[in-house]
Amino acid sequence: MATDTSSVANQRVVDTLAARLRRRQVVGSRETALETVLVLRQVISKARFSNIDQLVEIIRSVGRKLVEAQPKEYTVGNTVRKVLHHIREEYHTASKGTAVVSKSKDALSIAKFVLQGQPRTQNVVQKTNLNDSHAMLKENDADDPDAFARTLKPVLMEAIQDVLDELETVHDNVSKNAKDHIHSDEIILTIGKSSTVEAFLKAAAPYRKYTVIVADTAPSYSGHDMAQSLSSAGISTVLVPDSSIYALMSRINKVMLGAHAILANGGMFAITGSLLAATAARAHSTPVVVCAGQFKLTPQWNLYHEYGALDFADPSSVLGFEEGNLVDKVDVVNPFYDYVRPELIDAFITNDGDHPPSSVYRLIKEAYDDEDYEL
């Protein structure tokens, strides 16, 4: 009965999030990623398993259901892959009978090494030492089927907490070196409203005086909210129509874009209008930088379709149905996202340093396990 109760509870939690994703009640890369982590934490805390393969299959089944509910929100699958990667690392460490250590926040990357000048002496944080508690990982124990899960769950919870902490601090970590990327008297162009770009620009404001030109990004006009937010923070801001982007590009020093998903080839899906800005920037040799957390890295390629993410909004916001005869003569396409090719991007500014598009595939190999590319 306990098994049935926990299984039904888990199923209900997963079904609820799947329904919300399907109805677009949860939207945006970071929001969907956070919701996915919280559901996985609840599922794992109540799940019963006697070996690591059973646990992996439980997580994968949840991931498949959520991805099928909303395949356009790529961070759902990315988050499941990240959790699986952390869990395998923690399991392998625990199965050797050694202390489990933090990997996400305390691991020393090349970028952090350069910034810090030298490694920290307290680089490894002890979390759970299975030797101290004299606990052994016993898989498939017939006498006590729950022994494996009971011993491993505290370690798994901390692995999931690592992923959650990364998501909750991603804006601060992307923005921590903003003043080194933005210089005084620069004119920066951005498109629409990206929370990451917004945090990045605001982080540099106390140190630099610069101007931001925001394209209004029709038909959503999310650029209006972005311009209002930046102006309220004391940043010199100019709101312009999308049609002005090319004409203004000769005066722009840098284009800063957000991302919906960063693909394995170094390209990305970004809000509609990003391709226009990136193409104009390339014509004027203006650098294009993308501010995005690494949780947006996805092992997907955009090889077979022209429109970003094949995700379309209501065409009536572009051309109203009241136009009568005209509507019958044209096909109106209103994609949510553009696909921006890697050759149009100069750098990705992430929560783990700066990377060129050619490095994205390596970052994906480090972030996820090969067997999880297809959930």
Helices and strands as residue ranges (DSSP letters): H 2-22, H 29-46, H 52-69, H 74-95, E 100-101, H 110-116, E 126-128, H 147-168, H 170-175, H 178-181, E 187-191, H 195-204, E 211-215, H 222-232, E 236-240, G 242-244, H 245-248, G 249-251, E 254-257, E 261-262, E 268-271, H 274-283, E 288-291, G 294-296, E 308-312, G 315-317, G 321-323, H 325-329, E 335-340, G 342-344, E 347-350, E 353-355, G 357-359, H 360-367, G 370-372
